[in-house]
Each structure stands twice: as C-alpha cells, then as structure tokens.
Amino acid sequence: MDIRTLTSKEVMEVLNISRPTFDKWMKERKLKGYKVGRKWLFKEDEIMAFIEKGANIPDTESDDAELAKRKAVVDKILSKSVKMEGMTAADLVRAGREEREVIFG
C-alpha cells in the first residue's frame, strides 16, 4: 500500500493559494492534514477530492477586504513613524499591535 503525501508547500502550489490562505483554511479545518514531527503532511487523494468539490474557489471579496485592512495597519504605522522622531523598533511594533487590535478587533 503506497500512500502519496504532499508537504504544506506542495499543497499551496497545487491549490494555487498563498500562505495566509493556507493558514486560514487549516484553522477553519477545510484542509485535513497530519502532523508528523514538526511537519504537516497531506494525503494526495484527499487534496484531489478537496479540489473536485470546488473548495479551492477563492473568495476574492473577503481577500480584498483583508488586504485593505492590512494596508490600513501599515499606513497607520508608517504615519506614526514619520511623525514621531526617535521611535525605536519596539515602539513601532507596539504601535502596530495597537492598530491591528483597533482594526481587526
């Protein structure tokens, strides 16, 4: 019995999805994987069944909204860093976390 497996990277390539989408689908349990040590492996036949169900159709509307939110966070951080001379990297990280909480809740 020969079970063909795929790595996370191979699954992302087959499904033509980005890392954030892959992580989101894993969190939502849309993808079934098996953790072996520190790596995730996926049965090729299960990924092919996932594709056949049409589950890989991207939700571009929600992806666009997510991208807009992320851009807003970056813009806020950059505007603060320009206005406040002498900000350290830690200050920027803290500002980013605060803005992310405001935008993403």
HUDATA-V299153 format. One record per residue. N is the residue number from 1. RES is the residue in one small letter. SS is DSSP state (H for helix, E for strand, C for the rest). Layout:
((N RES SS) (N RES SS))
//
This chain:
((1 m C) (2 d C) (3 i C) (4 r C) (5 t E) (6 l E) (7 t E) (8 s H) (9 k H) (10 e H) (11 v H) (12 m H) (13 e H) (14 v H) (15 l H) (16 n C) (17 i C) (18 s C) (19 r H) (20 p H) (21 t H) (22 f H) (23 d H) (24 k H) (25 w H) (26 m H) (27 k H) (28 e C) (29 r C) (30 k C) (31 l C) (32 k C) (33 g C) (34 y E) (35 k E) (36 v E) (37 g C) (38 r C) (39 k E) (40 w E) (41 l E) (42 f E) (43 k E) (44 e H) (45 d H) (46 e H) (47 i H) (48 m H) (49 a H) (50 f H) (51 i H) (52 e H) (53 k C) (54 g C) (55 a C) (56 n C) (57 i C) (58 p C) (59 d C) (60 t H) (61 e H) (62 s H) (63 d H) (64 d H) (65 a H) (66 e H) (67 l H) (68 a H) (69 k H) (70 r H) (71 k H) (72 a H) (73 v H) (74 v H) (75 d H) (76 k H) (77 i H) (78 l H) (79 s H) (80 k H) (81 s H) (82 v H) (83 k H) (84 m C) (85 e C) (86 g C) (87 m C) (88 t C) (89 a H) (90 a H) (91 d H) (92 l H) (93 v H) (94 r H) (95 a H) (96 g H) (97 r H) (98 e H) (99 e H) (100 r H) (101 e H) (102 v H) (103 i H) (104 f H) (105 g C))
//
